[in-house]
Amino acid sequence: QLQASGGGLVQPGGSLRLSCAASGFTLDYYATGWFRQAPGKEREGVSCISSSDGSTYYADSVKGRFTISRANAKNTVFPQMNSLKPEDTAVYYCATLPPDYADYVLLGFPLETSRVESWGQGTQVTVSS
């Protein structure tokens, strides 16, 4: 089971730290992805972290503002979101991906919802003044 948390209301330019905690399995066996879905839009891939060496991928829309890291001892992945913009408003979901999938994404393959093996519940992030 994946448990996402940390969402909330933040002003533009602010920061939030989300977390995705796994129970019942070892999260770092899998690549872990973060996706988001804004109202009226399709769910899109935002970031992922490799299971092998912790390499990270970021969509162009969040590059330079978001970072993702693992705390293996806590079986948790943490996306740190800085310089938030109103267009970052969405429900954010964490998900497990095939162990080697992040390696393909880093080579230029898309981060696709169709490759998700399991979803966590979403956490709402609202960026508004």
N, CA, C and O atoms as a GROMACS GRO file, in nm:
protein
  516
    1GLN      N    1   0.084  -0.119   0.000
    1GLN     CA    2   0.000   0.000   0.000
    1GLN      C    3   0.088   0.125   0.000
    1GLN      O    4   0.190   0.132   0.070
    2LEU      N    5   0.047   0.223  -0.080
    2LEU     CA    6   0.118   0.350  -0.086
    2LEU      C    7   0.033   0.456  -0.019
    2LEU      O    8  -0.088   0.465  -0.043
    3GLN      N    9   0.096   0.537   0.063
    3GLN     CA   10   0.027   0.643   0.134
    3GLN      C   11   0.096   0.775   0.103
    3GLN      O   12   0.210   0.798   0.143
    4ALA      N   13   0.026   0.862   0.031
    4ALA     CA   14   0.080   0.994  -0.001
    4ALA      C   15   0.026   1.096   0.098
    4ALA      O   16  -0.088   1.086   0.142
    5SER      N   17   0.108   1.193   0.131
    5SER     CA   18   0.066   1.298   0.222
    5SER      C   19   0.147   1.424   0.198
    5SER      O   20   0.243   1.422   0.121
    6GLY      N   21   0.109   1.532   0.263
    6GLY     CA   22   0.187   1.654   0.257
    6GLY      C   23   0.127   1.764   0.174
    6GLY      O   24   0.182   1.874   0.169
    7GLY      N   25   0.016   1.738   0.108
    7GLY     CA   26  -0.045   1.842   0.027
    7GLY      C   27  -0.107   1.951   0.112
    7GLY      O   28  -0.116   1.938   0.234
    8GLY      N   29  -0.151   2.058   0.047
    8GLY     CA   30  -0.214   2.166   0.118
    8GLY      C   31  -0.226   2.289   0.032
    8GLY      O   32  -0.207   2.284  -0.090
    9LEU      N   33  -0.257   2.399   0.096
    9LEU     CA   34  -0.270   2.528   0.030
    9LEU      C   35  -0.144   2.609   0.053
    9LEU      O   36  -0.099   2.624   0.166
   10VAL      N   37  -0.087   2.660  -0.053
   10VAL     CA   38   0.036   2.739  -0.042
   10VAL      C   39   0.027   2.857  -0.137
   10VAL      O   40  -0.038   2.848  -0.241
   11GLN      N   41   0.092   2.965  -0.102
   11GLN     CA   42   0.094   3.082  -0.189
   11GLN      C   43   0.193   3.063  -0.303
   11GLN      O   44   0.288   2.986  -0.290
   12PRO      N   45   0.172   3.132  -0.413
   12PRO     CA   46   0.270   3.125  -0.523
   12PRO      C   47   0.410   3.161  -0.472
   12PRO      O   48   0.429   3.255  -0.395
   13GLY      N   49   0.506   3.084  -0.517
   13GLY     CA   50   0.642   3.102  -0.471
   13GLY      C   51   0.677   3.021  -0.348
   13GLY      O   52   0.793   3.014  -0.308
   14GLY      N   53   0.579   2.961  -0.288
   14GLY     CA   54   0.601   2.882  -0.167
   14GLY      C   55   0.650   2.742  -0.197
   14GLY      O   56   0.675   2.706  -0.312
   15SER      N   57   0.662   2.663  -0.090
   15SER     CA   58   0.716   2.528  -0.100
   15SER      C   59   0.628   2.429  -0.025
   15SER      O   60   0.559   2.464   0.071
   16LEU      N   61   0.632   2.307  -0.072
   16LEU     CA   62   0.568   2.196  -0.003
   16LEU      C   63   0.656   2.073  -0.017
   16LEU      O   64   0.726   2.056  -0.118
   17ARG      N   65   0.653   1.990   0.083
   17ARG     CA   66   0.724   1.862   0.076
   17ARG      C   67   0.620   1.750   0.090
   17ARG      O   68   0.559   1.732   0.195
   18LEU      N   69   0.603   1.677  -0.018
   18LEU     CA   70   0.514   1.563  -0.015
   18LEU      C   71   0.591   1.440   0.031
   18LEU      O   72   0.714   1.439   0.033
   19SER      N   73   0.518   1.337   0.066
   19SER     CA   74   0.583   1.210   0.096
   19SER      C   75   0.497   1.096   0.046
   19SER      O   76   0.375   1.108   0.034
   20CYS      N   77   0.562   0.986   0.016
   20CYS     CA   78   0.495   0.865  -0.031
   20CYS      C   79   0.555   0.750   0.047
   20CYS      O   80   0.670   0.711   0.023
   21ALA      N   81   0.480   0.695   0.139
   21ALA     CA   82   0.528   0.587   0.224
   21ALA      C   83   0.466   0.455   0.182
   21ALA      O   84   0.346   0.447   0.154
   22ALA      N   85   0.548   0.352   0.176
   22ALA     CA   86   0.502   0.220   0.138
   22ALA      C   87   0.492   0.130   0.259
   22ALA      O   88   0.574   0.138   0.351
   23SER      N   89   0.392   0.046   0.259
   23SER     CA   90   0.380  -0.056   0.363
   23SER      C   91   0.349  -0.189   0.298
   23SER      O   92   0.273  -0.197   0.201
   24GLY      N   93   0.408  -0.293   0.351
   24GLY     CA   94   0.383  -0.426   0.300
   24GLY      C   95   0.477  -0.470   0.188
   24GLY      O   96   0.473  -0.585   0.145
   25PHE      N   97   0.561  -0.379   0.142
   25PHE     CA   98   0.660  -0.414   0.041
   25PHE      C   99   0.774  -0.314   0.050
   25PHE      O  100   0.762  -0.209   0.113
   26THR      N  101   0.885  -0.348  -0.016
   26THR     CA  102   1.002  -0.261  -0.015
   26THR      C  103   0.996  -0.166  -0.133
   26THR      O  104   1.005  -0.209  -0.248
   27LEU      N  105   0.979  -0.038  -0.104
   27LEU     CA  106   0.957   0.059  -0.210
   27LEU      C  107   1.076   0.072  -0.303
   27LEU      O  108   1.056   0.093  -0.423
   28ASP      N  109   1.197   0.061  -0.254
   28ASP     CA  110   1.312   0.087  -0.341
   28ASP      C  111   1.339  -0.028  -0.437
   28ASP      O  112   1.432  -0.020  -0.518
   29TYR      N  113   1.261  -0.135  -0.430
   29TYR     CA  114   1.269  -0.236  -0.536
   29TYR      C  115   1.214  -0.180  -0.667
   29TYR      O  116   1.256  -0.221  -0.775
   30TYR      N  117   1.122  -0.087  -0.656
   30TYR     CA  118   1.055  -0.030  -0.772
   30TYR      C  119   1.109   0.109  -0.804
   30TYR      O  120   1.162   0.178  -0.717
   31ALA      N  121   1.095   0.149  -0.929
   31ALA     CA  122   1.103   0.291  -0.957
   31ALA      C  123   0.976   0.354  -0.900
   31ALA      O  124   0.869   0.292  -0.901
   32THR      N  125   0.987   0.476  -0.851
   32THR     CA  126   0.872   0.545  -0.795
   32THR      C  127   0.844   0.670  -0.875
   32THR      O  128   0.934   0.750  -0.902
   33GLY      N  129   0.721   0.687  -0.913
   33GLY     CA  130   0.683   0.801  -0.994
   33GLY      C  131   0.584   0.890  -0.922
   33GLY      O  132   0.510   0.846  -0.835
   34TRP      N  133   0.584   1.016  -0.961
   34TRP     CA  134   0.483   1.111  -0.916
   34TRP      C  135   0.410   1.163  -1.038
   34TRP      O  136   0.470   1.200  -1.138
   35PHE      N  137   0.280   1.164  -1.025
   35PHE     CA  138   0.193   1.211  -1.131
   35PHE      C  139   0.099   1.316  -1.072
   35PHE      O  140   0.082   1.323  -0.951
   36ARG      N  141   0.040   1.397  -1.157
   36ARG     CA  142  -0.056   1.494  -1.108
   36ARG      C  143  -0.171   1.508  -1.207
   36ARG      O  144  -0.155   1.486  -1.327
   37GLN      N  145  -0.285   1.545  -1.153
   37GLN     CA  146  -0.402   1.564  -1.236
   37GLN      C  147  -0.473   1.691  -1.193
   37GLN      O  148  -0.525   1.702  -1.081
   38ALA      N  149  -0.474   1.786  -1.284
   38ALA     CA  150  -0.545   1.912  -1.261
   38ALA      C  151  -0.689   1.895  -1.307
   38ALA      O  152  -0.718   1.809  -1.390
   39PRO      N  153  -0.780   1.977  -1.255
   39PRO     CA  154  -0.921   1.966  -1.295
   39PRO      C  155  -0.937   1.977  -1.446
   39PRO      O  156  -0.887   2.071  -1.509
   40GLY      N  157  -1.008   1.882  -1.502
   40GLY     CA  158  -1.036   1.884  -1.645
   40GLY      C  159  -0.921   1.841  -1.734
   40GLY      O  160  -0.931   1.848  -1.856
   41LYS      N  161  -0.812   1.797  -1.673
   41LYS     CA  162  -0.696   1.756  -1.751
   41LYS      C  163  -0.661   1.610  -1.724
   41LYS      O  164  -0.704   1.552  -1.624
   42GLU      N  165  -0.583   1.553  -1.815
   42GLU     CA  166  -0.538   1.416  -1.798
   42GLU      C  167  -0.427   1.410  -1.693
   42GLU      O  168  -0.356   1.508  -1.668
   43ARG      N  169  -0.414   1.294  -1.633
   43ARG     CA  170  -0.306   1.273  -1.537
   43ARG      C  171  -0.173   1.272  -1.613
   43ARG      O  172  -0.160   1.207  -1.716
   44GLU      N  173  -0.076   1.344  -1.560
   44GLU     CA  174   0.053   1.354  -1.628
   44GLU      C  175   0.167   1.316  -1.535
   44GLU      O  176   0.160   1.335  -1.414
   45GLY      N  177   0.273   1.263  -1.594
   45GLY     CA  178   0.392   1.229  -1.518
   45GLY      C  179   0.474   1.352  -1.486
   45GLY      O  180   0.496   1.436  -1.572
   46VAL      N  181   0.518   1.364  -1.363
   46VAL     CA  182   0.592   1.480  -1.316
   46VAL      C  183   0.737   1.446  -1.288
   46VAL      O  184   0.828   1.519  -1.326
   47SER      N  185   0.758   1.334  -1.222
   47SER     CA  186   0.893   1.299  -1.179
   47SER      C  187   0.899   1.150  -1.150
   47SER      O  188   0.798   1.087  -1.121
   48CYS      N  189   1.020   1.095  -1.156
   48CYS     CA  190   1.039   0.959  -1.108
   48CYS      C  191   1.182   0.942  -1.059
   48CYS      O  192   1.272   1.017  -1.096
   49ILE      N  193   1.199   0.841  -0.976
   49ILE     CA  194   1.331   0.811  -0.921
   49ILE      C  195   1.360   0.665  -0.944
   49ILE      O  196   1.275   0.578  -0.923
   50SER      N  197   1.482   0.638  -0.987
   50SER     CA  198   1.523   0.504  -1.022
   50SER      C  199   1.534   0.414  -0.900
   50SER      O  200   1.564   0.460  -0.790
   51SER      N  201   1.509   0.285  -0.921
   51SER     CA  202   1.528   0.188  -0.814
   51SER      C  203   1.675   0.149  -0.800
   51SER      O  204   1.717   0.102  -0.694
   52SER      N  205   1.753   0.167  -0.905
   52SER     CA  206   1.890   0.116  -0.906
   52SER      C  207   1.989   0.210  -0.839
   52SER      O  208   2.059   0.173  -0.745
   53ASP      N  209   1.993   0.333  -0.888
   53ASP     CA  210   2.096   0.424  -0.836
   53ASP      C  211   2.041   0.558  -0.791
   53ASP      O  212   2.117   0.651  -0.763
   54GLY      N  213   1.908   0.569  -0.783
   54GLY     CA  214   1.850   0.694  -0.736
   54GLY      C  215   1.850   0.806  -0.839
   54GLY      O  216   1.827   0.921  -0.804
   55SER      N  217   1.877   0.772  -0.965
   55SER     CA  218   1.871   0.875  -1.069
   55SER      C  219   1.729   0.929  -1.077
   55SER      O  220   1.632   0.858  -1.052
   56THR      N  221   1.719   1.056  -1.113
   56THR     CA  222   1.589   1.122  -1.112
   56THR      C  223   1.556   1.184  -1.247
   56THR      O  224   1.644   1.225  -1.323
   57TYR      N  225   1.429   1.188  -1.274
   57TYR     CA  226   1.374   1.252  -1.394
   57TYR      C  227   1.271   1.356  -1.352
   57TYR      O  228   1.197   1.335  -1.256
   58TYR      N  229   1.268   1.467  -1.425
   58TYR     CA  230   1.168   1.570  -1.401
   58TYR      C  231   1.111   1.616  -1.534
   58TYR      O  232   1.183   1.635  -1.632
   59ALA      N  233   0.980   1.635  -1.535
   59ALA     CA  234   0.917   1.694  -1.652
   59ALA      C  235   0.965   1.838  -1.666
   59ALA      O  236   1.002   1.902  -1.568
   60ASP      N  237   0.966   1.888  -1.788
   60ASP     CA  238   1.014   2.024  -1.813
   60ASP      C  239   0.938   2.127  -1.729
   60ASP      O  240   0.994   2.229  -1.689
   61SER      N  241   0.811   2.100  -1.703
   61SER     CA  242   0.728   2.196  -1.630
   61SER      C  243   0.771   2.214  -1.485
   61SER      O  244   0.736   2.315  -1.423
   62VAL      N  245   0.846   2.119  -1.430
   62VAL     CA  246   0.886   2.128  -1.289
   62VAL      C  247   1.037   2.126  -1.270
   62VAL      O  248   1.086   2.141  -1.158
   63LYS      N  249   1.110   2.109  -1.378
   63LYS     CA  250   1.256   2.099  -1.369
   63LYS      C  251   1.314   2.225  -1.307
   63LYS      O  252   1.277   2.336  -1.343
   64GLY      N  253   1.404   2.206  -1.215
   64GLY     CA  254   1.465   2.319  -1.145
   64GLY      C  255   1.388   2.365  -1.024
   64GLY      O  256   1.439   2.445  -0.945
   65ARG      N  257   1.265   2.316  -1.008
   65ARG     CA  258   1.183   2.356  -0.893
   65ARG      C  259   1.150   2.238  -0.802
   65ARG      O  260   1.137   2.255  -0.681
   66PHE      N  261   1.138   2.122  -0.859
   66PHE     CA  262   1.105   2.001  -0.782
   66PHE      C  263   1.229   1.914  -0.771
   66PHE      O  264   1.308   1.905  -0.865
   67THR      N  265   1.244   1.850  -0.658
   67THR     CA  266   1.345   1.745  -0.641
   67THR      C  267   1.280   1.627  -0.569
   67THR      O  268   1.189   1.644  -0.488
   68ILE      N  269   1.328   1.509  -0.601
   68ILE     CA  270   1.272   1.387  -0.543
   68ILE      C  271   1.386   1.307  -0.483
   68ILE      O  272   1.494   1.296  -0.542
   69SER      N  273   1.363   1.251  -0.367
   69SER     CA  274   1.467   1.174  -0.298
   69SER      C  275   1.404   1.056  -0.226
   69SER      O  276   1.283   1.052  -0.203
   70ARG      N  277   1.488   0.961  -0.192
   70ARG     CA  278   1.444   0.842  -0.118
   70ARG      C  279   1.499   0.843   0.024
   70ARG      O  280   1.609   0.892   0.049
   71ALA      N  281   1.422   0.788   0.114
   71ALA     CA  282   1.472   0.754   0.247
   71ALA      C  283   1.442   0.606   0.265
   71ALA      O  284   1.338   0.567   0.317
   72ASN      N  285   1.536   0.525   0.221
   72ASN     CA  286   1.510   0.381   0.218
   72ASN      C  287   1.480   0.323   0.355
   72ASN      O  288   1.399   0.231   0.369
   73ALA      N  289   1.546   0.377   0.456
   73ALA     CA  290   1.522   0.327   0.591
   73ALA      C  291   1.378   0.350   0.634
   73ALA      O  292   1.324   0.277   0.717
   74LYS      N  293   1.316   0.451   0.574
   74LYS     CA  294   1.177   0.482   0.607
   74LYS      C  295   1.080   0.431   0.501
   74LYS      O  296   0.959   0.450   0.511
   75ASN      N  297   1.138   0.364   0.397
   75ASN     CA  298   1.054   0.312   0.290
   75ASN      C  299   0.965   0.422   0.231
   75ASN      O  300   0.846   0.402   0.206
   76THR      N  301   1.027   0.537   0.210
   76THR     CA  302   0.952   0.655   0.170
   76THR      C  303   1.026   0.733   0.063
   76THR      O  304   1.149   0.734   0.058
   77VAL      N  305   0.949   0.797  -0.024
   77VAL     CA  306   1.004   0.888  -0.125
   77VAL      C  307   0.947   1.027  -0.098
   77VAL      O  308   0.829   1.043  -0.066
   78PHE      N  309   1.034   1.128  -0.112
   78PHE     CA  310   0.994   1.265  -0.081
   78PHE      C  311   1.014   1.356  -0.200
   78PHE      O  312   1.128   1.379  -0.240
   79PRO      N  313   0.907   1.408  -0.258
   79PRO     CA  314   0.924   1.516  -0.355
   79PRO      C  315   0.921   1.651  -0.282
   79PRO      O  316   0.828   1.680  -0.206
   80GLN      N  317   1.022   1.731  -0.305
   80GLN     CA  318   1.028   1.866  -0.252
   80GLN      C  319   0.990   1.960  -0.364
   80GLN      O  320   1.053   1.960  -0.470
   81MET      N  321   0.887   2.039  -0.341
   81MET     CA  322   0.837   2.127  -0.446
   81MET      C  323   0.860   2.272  -0.403
   81MET      O  324   0.804   2.317  -0.303
   82ASN      N  325   0.942   2.343  -0.478
   82ASN     CA  326   0.974   2.482  -0.448
   82ASN      C  327   0.922   2.573  -0.560
   82ASN      O  328   0.887   2.527  -0.668
   83SER      N  329   0.919   2.702  -0.530
   83SER     CA  330   0.877   2.802  -0.629
   83SER      C  331   0.747   2.762  -0.696
   83SER      O  332   0.734   2.766  -0.819
   84LEU      N  333   0.651   2.724  -0.615
   84LEU     CA  334   0.525   2.674  -0.669
   84LEU      C  335   0.449   2.782  -0.743
   84LEU      O  336   0.452   2.899  -0.707
   85LYS      N  337   0.380   2.737  -0.848
   85LYS     CA  338   0.303   2.826  -0.933
   85LYS      C  339   0.156   2.784  -0.930
   85LYS      O  340   0.127   2.668  -0.899
   86PRO      N  341   0.065   2.874  -0.961
   86PRO     CA  342  -0.076   2.834  -0.966
   86PRO      C  343  -0.101   2.715  -1.059
   86PRO      O  344  -0.189   2.634  -1.032
   87GLU      N  345  -0.025   2.705  -1.166
   87GLU     CA  346  -0.044   2.593  -1.258
   87GLU      C  347   0.004   2.460  -1.203
   87GLU      O  348  -0.015   2.356  -1.266
   88ASP      N  349   0.066   2.462  -1.086
   88ASP     CA  350   0.102   2.336  -1.018
   88ASP      C  351  -0.015   2.279  -0.939
   88ASP      O  352  -0.007   2.168  -0.886
   89THR      N  353  -0.124   2.354  -0.931
   89THR     CA  354  -0.242   2.307  -0.858
   89THR      C  355  -0.295   2.180  -0.922
   89THR      O  356  -0.327   2.177  -1.041
   90ALA      N  357  -0.306   2.076  -0.842
   90ALA     CA  358  -0.350   1.946  -0.892
   90ALA      C  359  -0.358   1.848  -0.775
   90ALA      O  360  -0.313   1.878  -0.664
   91VAL      N  361  -0.415   1.734  -0.802
   91VAL     CA  362  -0.403   1.621  -0.710
   91VAL      C  363  -0.278   1.545  -0.750
   91VAL      O  364  -0.262   1.507  -0.866
   92TYR      N  365  -0.190   1.523  -0.655
   92TYR     CA  366  -0.064   1.454  -0.680
   92TYR      C  367  -0.072   1.310  -0.632
   92TYR      O  368  -0.121   1.281  -0.523
   93TYR      N  369  -0.023   1.219  -0.716
   93TYR     CA  370  -0.027   1.077  -0.688
   93TYR      C  371   0.113   1.018  -0.696
   93TYR      O  372   0.190   1.049  -0.787
   94CYS      N  373   0.145   0.933  -0.601
   94CYS     CA  374   0.266   0.854  -0.616
   94CYS      C  375   0.229   0.716  -0.669
   94CYS      O  376   0.116   0.670  -0.654
   95ALA      N  377   0.326   0.651  -0.728
   95ALA     CA  378   0.298   0.523  -0.792
   95ALA      C  379   0.425   0.441  -0.804
   95ALA      O  380   0.535   0.496  -0.815
   96THR      N  381   0.410   0.310  -0.802
   96THR     CA  382   0.525   0.225  -0.831
   96THR      C  383   0.529   0.195  -0.980
   96THR      O  384   0.425   0.182  -1.046
   97LEU      N  385   0.648   0.185  -1.031
   97LEU     CA  386   0.675   0.156  -1.172
   97LEU      C  387   0.768   0.036  -1.180
   97LEU      O  388   0.833   0.002  -1.081
   98PRO      N  389   0.776  -0.029  -1.295
   98PRO     CA  390   0.870  -0.140  -1.307
   98PRO      C  391   1.011  -0.096  -1.266
   98PRO      O  392   1.049   0.019  -1.290
   99PRO      N  393   1.087  -0.187  -1.204
   99PRO     CA  394   1.217  -0.147  -1.147
   99PRO      C  395   1.310  -0.075  -1.244
   99PRO      O  396   1.384   0.014  -1.204
  100ASP      N  397   1.307  -0.113  -1.374
  100ASP     CA  398   1.399  -0.053  -1.470
  100ASP      C  399   1.336   0.059  -1.551
  100ASP      O  400   1.400   0.112  -1.642
  101TYR      N  401   1.211   0.095  -1.521
  101TYR     CA  402   1.140   0.189  -1.608
  101TYR      C  403   1.201   0.329  -1.602
  101TYR      O  404   1.207   0.398  -1.704
  102ALA      N  405   1.245   0.370  -1.486
  102ALA     CA  406   1.305   0.503  -1.476
  102ALA      C  407   1.426   0.516  -1.567
  102ALA      O  408   1.454   0.624  -1.619
  103ASP      N  409   1.498   0.406  -1.586
  103ASP     CA  410   1.615   0.411  -1.674
  103ASP      C  411   1.573   0.443  -1.817
  103ASP      O  412   1.643   0.517  -1.887
  104TYR      N  413   1.460   0.390  -1.860
  104TYR     CA  414   1.410   0.421  -1.994
  104TYR      C  415   1.362   0.566  -2.002
  104TYR      O  416   1.386   0.634  -2.101
  105VAL      N  417   1.296   0.612  -1.897
  105VAL     CA  418   1.250   0.751  -1.896
  105VAL      C  419   1.368   0.846  -1.906
  105VAL      O  420   1.362   0.947  -1.976
  106LEU      N  421   1.476   0.814  -1.836
  106LEU     CA  422   1.596   0.899  -1.841
  106LEU      C  423   1.660   0.897  -1.978
  106LEU      O  424   1.736   0.988  -2.011
  107LEU      N  425   1.630   0.796  -2.058
  107LEU     CA  426   1.681   0.790  -2.196
  107LEU      C  427   1.588   0.861  -2.294
  107LEU      O  428   1.618   0.870  -2.413
  108GLY      N  429   1.476   0.911  -2.242
  108GLY     CA  430   1.386   0.988  -2.327
  108GLY      C  431   1.249   0.928  -2.349
  108GLY      O  432   1.166   0.988  -2.417
  109PHE      N  433   1.224   0.810  -2.294
  109PHE     CA  434   1.091   0.753  -2.306
  109PHE      C  435   0.996   0.831  -2.214
  109PHE      O  436   1.038   0.884  -2.111
  110PRO      N  437   0.867   0.838  -2.252
  110PRO     CA  438   0.775   0.916  -2.171
  110PRO      C  439   0.741   0.848  -2.038
  110PRO      O  440   0.742   0.725  -2.029
  111LEU      N  441   0.712   0.928  -1.938
  111LEU     CA  442   0.666   0.878  -1.809
  111LEU      C  443   0.515   0.861  -1.820
  111LEU      O  444   0.440   0.958  -1.812
  112GLU      N  445   0.471   0.739  -1.840
  112GLU     CA  446   0.333   0.712  -1.877
  112GLU      C  447   0.254   0.646  -1.765
  112GLU      O  448   0.306   0.561  -1.692
  113THR      N  449   0.129   0.687  -1.753
  113THR     CA  450   0.043   0.626  -1.651
  113THR      C  451   0.018   0.478  -1.681
  113THR      O  452  -0.009   0.400  -1.590
  114SER      N  453   0.028   0.439  -1.808
  114SER     CA  454   0.002   0.300  -1.846
  114SER      C  455   0.104   0.203  -1.789
  114SER      O  456   0.080   0.083  -1.785
  115ARG      N  457   0.220   0.255  -1.745
  115ARG     CA  458   0.324   0.168  -1.691
  115ARG      C  459   0.318   0.156  -1.540
  115ARG      O  460   0.397   0.083  -1.480
  116VAL      N  461   0.224   0.226  -1.478
  116VAL     CA  462   0.213   0.223  -1.332
  116VAL      C  463   0.166   0.085  -1.287
  116VAL      O  464   0.073   0.027  -1.344
  117GLU      N  465   0.231   0.033  -1.183
  117GLU     CA  466   0.192  -0.097  -1.129
  117GLU      C  467   0.095  -0.082  -1.012
  117GLU      O  468   0.004  -0.164  -0.996
  118SER      N  469   0.114   0.020  -0.932
  118SER     CA  470   0.018   0.046  -0.825
  118SER      C  471   0.018   0.194  -0.793
  118SER      O  472   0.121   0.262  -0.801
  119TRP      N  473  -0.100   0.243  -0.757
  119TRP     CA  474  -0.119   0.384  -0.726
  119TRP      C  475  -0.140   0.405  -0.576
  119TRP      O  476  -0.201   0.323  -0.508
  120GLY      N  477  -0.086   0.517  -0.527
  120GLY     CA  478  -0.126   0.563  -0.396
  120GLY      C  479  -0.247   0.653  -0.411
  120GLY      O  480  -0.284   0.690  -0.522
  121GLN      N  481  -0.309   0.686  -0.300
  121GLN     CA  482  -0.419   0.781  -0.308
  121GLN      C  483  -0.361   0.919  -0.331
  121GLN      O  484  -0.245   0.942  -0.298
  122GLY      N  485  -0.436   1.010  -0.385
  122GLY     CA  486  -0.385   1.141  -0.417
  122GLY      C  487  -0.382   1.234  -0.298
  122GLY      O  488  -0.450   1.212  -0.198
  123THR      N  489  -0.301   1.338  -0.312
  123THR     CA  490  -0.298   1.445  -0.213
  123THR      C  491  -0.312   1.578  -0.287
  123THR      O  492  -0.243   1.601  -0.386
  124GLN      N  493  -0.400   1.663  -0.240
  124GLN     CA  494  -0.432   1.787  -0.310
  124GLN      C  495  -0.327   1.894  -0.281
  124GLN      O  496  -0.292   1.919  -0.166
  125VAL      N  497  -0.278   1.954  -0.388
  125VAL     CA  498  -0.190   2.070  -0.376
  125VAL      C  499  -0.260   2.187  -0.444
  125VAL      O  500  -0.296   2.179  -0.562
  126THR      N  501  -0.279   2.294  -0.370
  126THR     CA  502  -0.343   2.414  -0.424
  126THR      C  503  -0.249   2.532  -0.405
  126THR      O  504  -0.209   2.564  -0.294
  127VAL      N  505  -0.216   2.597  -0.516
  127VAL     CA  506  -0.128   2.712  -0.514
  127VAL      C  507  -0.211   2.834  -0.549
  127VAL      O  508  -0.256   2.850  -0.662
  128SER      N  509  -0.232   2.918  -0.450
  128SER     CA  510  -0.320   3.032  -0.471
  128SER      C  511  -0.290   3.140  -0.368
  128SER      O  512  -0.252   3.111  -0.254
  129SER      N  513  -0.307   3.263  -0.410
  129SER     CA  514  -0.290   3.373  -0.316
  129SER      C  515  -0.424   3.410  -0.252
  129SER      O  516  -0.431   3.501  -0.169
   0.00000   0.00000   0.00000
